[in-house]
Amino acid sequence: MNEIFLMNFTPQETRVALMQQGQVQELLVERNASRGLVGNIYLGKVVRVLPGMQSAFIDVGLERTAFLHVADIWEERHNAHHGDARPIERILHEGQLLMVQVLKDPIGTKGARLTTQISLAGRLLVYLPQDKHIGISQRIEDEQEREVLRARIQKLVPQEEPGGYIVRTMAESATDEELAADIGYLRKAWDDIQARSKQAKPQALLHEDLNLGQRALRDLVSESTQRILVDSRENYVRLKHFAHVYMPQLENVIDHYTGERPLFDLHGVEDEIQRALARRVDLKSGGYLIIDQTEAMTTIDVNTGGFVGARNFDDTIFKTNLEATHTIARQLRLRNLGGIIIVDFIDMDNPEHRLAVLTELNKALAKDRTRLSVSGFTQLGLVEMTRKRTRESLAHVLCEECPTCGGRGEVKTAQTMCYEILRDLLREARQYLDAREFRIIAAPTVVTLFLDEESQSLAMLSDFIAKPISLQPEPSYTQEQFDIVLL
């Protein structure tokens, strides 16, 4: 499928959109003030060892201490494989320095997750300095091709040279010269990291991954990429040079966009971003999805909406669910939703329909570059899946909790607030018997209700406490805000 990459650069952030058949399939956003940390290598310092959790907190100079589990300590994984595993308290101690790499960015209240198994990604290969193993990407399924690639790498890497490699999918069509160049680049990068680690102070950053534009060229661009449009002259020159050095085959597809209309506006990406932040996603048939993202999981609810079908109700449900599978797969990529995902398809009585929907969902998800696992339909008719989460979702990058509702997604009604104020006012009147008058300062909607429908309730309370009650609207107050002033 033909692909076009759009790259929008500003001094504050970089945005990359992958377009297929005129639709945005993936969107990556990186802000200079908070660049992703995955792949960064630090000289960390152990600040606390937790035997009960078989984990340790490591200070790498970030806002929150990072998290290292015993299973992510490379030496211990090697020992465990040979039946000689040790508890973490016998491996690490407070104040110890060790080289660590970020596996997962800090997400929500959780710190970054670390590993001591270092890996350096190149265009064609991933270098594993501590491992002698040569692995092949699982996306290369042909067993004969896997063995040919393994033999080629073994031939290019001297036996005495330490470290192992994972062969990436793009290496299938690479020449020996290109593979050798990638090996040389990765070896030099590792030598530089080792040299810096010997002179660095604790919490020092030893290696930072490429910026978003360069990572997109390295990891996302494929043979089906027709064009890469860059709207910044300076970054166009940098990416052109990067491609010339590491991937010359891409030089001819990188173009500088010079049009007057913003690049993302021209291709409808800005509108797509707005839609990707909404709860509701409309389907072409008239059905729709409701996507809710919580701390623990993401839920996706499929609804028929205005779609009535042409024949019968079962057929309508089946067609809506089939259409939803492709939209769900696209929204997972576009919003970068990860962790546990529950999909509530419209109930189907026909087992063949359920199997067809599950097959279509797996087919649609096969395009995803991120690792997924689909468990199928549960007894309640829900589809459970997991999607690897290595960075914040689009909503978490672009949005923050609503200060009015505190993230609930709804606010108390004006009537609820009236009754709450009346109860609070009664408590105040019993506590402050010497007060001459009480004044309610509240949002205009609440004050209006007190003057209209709830005027009798206010008058009854005023008679009961034998004190006058006055009202003062405050436009800057939200509907849930109020103050009771003693006069």
Summary of the structure (lengths in Angstrom):
residues: 487
radius of gyration: 29.1
end to end distance: 72.9
largest distance: 96.1
contacts: 1420
relative contact order: 0.09
helix: 37%
strand: 27%
